[in-house]
Amino acid sequence: MIPYYVVDAFTDSLFHGNPAGVCVLDKAISAEKMQNIAYENNLSETAFLVKKDSGRYLLRWFTPESEIDLCGHATLSSAYVLSKIYGQTGLIEFETQSGLLTAQIENEIITLNFPSRPAQIFADFIPIAEALGEIPEELYLSRDLLAVFKNEEQIRKMKPDFAKLAAIEAGHGVIVTAPGSDADFVSRFFAIKFGVAEDPVTGSSHSTLIPFWANRLGKNELIAKQLSRRGGTLYCKNAGERVFISGKAVLYSKAEILLV
């Protein structure tokens, strides 16, 4: 049996933020089993943790369709489970495809130390404009496409054509962003290639958003909001080659997965 938890990340209220599954393993299982579990769970991400003799945790993330290289909300959810359920204290270290990541918990706030992924100018506006229904003012590419718009209302009202988004070759997902009215910036994230039409709150996209907006606004500490239906708030800090992404989390459920 595998202990299994669902945690709402980047929120302090149930049914908000981004739900992630967290599986705490006694020993490693196959990638095929992890993928099947993630598909069965049908959440945007399921995290799998195995504790090493060093005290670090091996951490992998799976969408319903595939394994990915970086996930913020499932990492934050993992740190929450390790702290609240398993009594882990101090700095929590994760070995991942994106290198060593850490989480520090203080006064209910979980702070993730993630790689910075600045984006470069990308010139092919036509496919993204057709998919989003609006022409962005600027377009960039890192792991994901980053489409910059003039105001928050455009982000709120956007209704993408997901078939056209899926056909775009560049980038793993599409971030849309604009200055915020009650936050430094707002965003939404579409990852249809990974079986996730719209991700409610996306930590990994902020590896690109934070350096962009820090440079644009001339400040290294920022408050971000993701404008999905569930919504979420992220407290961000730009630190050169690293970014710090902070937020709260709340436990929704706990169960056991039965594997034969």
N, C-alpha and C positions, 0 to 999 in steps of 0.2 A: 504494500500500500504506500502511496505517495501523499504526504500532507500537501494540501492545496488551499490557497487563499486567494480571494479576490479583493483588491484594494483600489479605492478611488484615489488617484494621485493628483496633485496640484489643486487640492481643495480641502476644506475642513468640514464639508457637508456631504452626506450620502447623495448619490444620484447626480453629482456634479463632477467636474474634473474628468479624468480619463481612467476607466477601469482596466487593471492589468491582472492577469493570473500569475501566481507565484508558486512554483513547485520546488519543495525542498527535498533534495535527493540524498539518500545515504551513500550512493555510489552512482557513477555515470551510467546513463542508458544510451541507447543508440539514437542517432539523429532521426532515424525513421520513426521511432516511438515518440520522440519529442515533437516532431512535426504532426503526427497523428493526434497527439494530445492537444496541440495548439489548434488544429482544425476542429476537433471536437468541442473545445472551449468556445471557439468563434469570437474571441475578443481580439482587439487589434494587436495585442502582444501577450504572449505567455513567456515568463522568465523561468529558467531552470538553474538551480544553485546546487553546487557540490562543494563542501568545505574541504580544504586541503590541510595537510599536516602543518603548514606554515601559518595557518590561521586565516589566510586569504580564501576567497570563494571563487571558483570557476563560475562564470555567468554567461549564459547564452540566451538569445531572444528569438522567438519564432512568431511570425504572423500566421494566420490561417493558411497561407500559401507558401511561405518560404522563411528561411533563416535570414536575419539582417545583421548588419555590422555594428549598429549603435541604436540604443533606445533609452530615452530619458525617463519616461513615466514608469516603465517596468523596472528600471534600476532604482528609482525612488521608492516604488512599492516593495521591492526586495529589501531595501534598507529598513523600511518600516517594519516588515515582518521579522527580520532578524533582530531588530531592537525590541519591539513590543512583545513578540511571541517567544523568541529564543533567548532574550536577555543579553544580546550582543551590546557591548559598550565601546566607547571610544571611536576611533576612526575605523570604518569598515572598508576593506580593500577588495576590489573585484578584478580578476583577470579575464579579459575579454578580447574579442577580435580587434577592438580599437585600443588595445593596450591596457595599462593599469588605470582603473577608475576608482575614485573614492567617494564615500558618503560620510558626512559628519552630521550628527543630530544634536540640536541644542534648542531647548524651549519649544519643542514640537515642530521646529523648522528643520527640514532635511536639506542639506546643501551638497550638491553633486559637483565634482571636479571633472570636467569633460574637456576633450580636445576642441580647440578653436578651428573652424573650417571656413575661412573667408572665401567669398565667391568672386569669380572673375566675370567681366562683361561678356555677355552672350548676345549674338546678333540676330538670331533667327526668330523674329517676333511673330511671324504669321501663324504657325501652328498653335502657339500658346494663346494668342489673341482669339483665334477661332474657337479654341476649347473653352476659354473662360468667358467669352462673350464681350470682352472689353480689351482694349489695347493698353498694356501697362506703360507707365512712363519710363521705366527702366527694366532691364532683364539681365540676370546674372546666372551663373552656374557654379555650384560646388557639387556635393553629392546629389543635391536636389536643385531644380530650377527655382530661382527666387524672382518673383514678379512684383515690382514695386508700383503702388498706386498712390493717387493724390490724397485720398481721405478715407476715413474709417467706414463711412456709409457705403462706399463701393465694395469694401470687403464684406460687410454684413449682407448686402443684397445679392452677392455673386451667386449665380446658379450655373456651375460648370456643366459642360457636356462630357460625361465621364468616358464615353466611347472614344471621343477625340483625345481626351487626356491620356487614355491608355495607349493610344497610337503614337504619342510623342516619344521619339527615341531618346532624346537627351534627358538625363537625370533619372533618379529613382522615384522621386515624388515631385510635387509642385507646391511651393510655399507662396502664398499671396500676402502682402503686408502693406501697411500704411501707417502714418503717424496716428496716435491715439488721442481721443478726447479726454479721457481720465486715466491714461497710461502713457508711457513714452512711445510705445508702438503696439500695434495689434497685428494679428495674423490669423490665417487658416492654413490647413495642410491637407493635401489630397494625395493619397498613395494607392491609387486604384491598381497599379501593377502588382502590389502585394496583397491584394484582396481587401483593401481598406479604402472605401470611397472617401470618407472624411474622418480623419483622426481627431478625437475631441480636444486633446491637449498634447503637444508633441515636444518633448525635451530635446530630442536630437536636432530638430530643425533650428533650435535656438543656438546650436553651435555655429550656425551661419548667420542667424538674425542678430545675435549679440554683437559680433565685430562690425557688422554693417551699420547698425544703428548707433553704436558707440562712436564710430567715426563720423557718421552723418550728424549726430546731435552734439558731439564734442563732450561726451560724458561717459564714464565707465560704469556707473551704477544706474541700472534702469529697471523700470517695472513694465512687464509685458502682460498682455491679455490675449488669449486665444478665443476667437469669436464663434466657436461651434455652438450647437444647441445646448450642450452641457456646460461649456465655458470653463475657464480656469485662469489662475493668476500665477505668474512666475516672477521671482525676484532674481535679477540677473546682474552679473558683474563681469566686465571684460578684464582679462589679465594677460594680454599678449597671446602666447601660444595656448593658453588655457582659458576656459570660461567657467564661471560658477553659476549654477542654476539651482535656485532654492524654492521650496514650497512645502505645503503640508500634505497629509494623507489621512485617510480614514478607512478602517476595515469594514468591508461589506459582508463577507462570508468566509467560512472555513469548512473544509470537507476533506475527504480522502478519495484518491483515484485508485481504482482497483485494476491492477495489471496481472494477467495470468501468463 
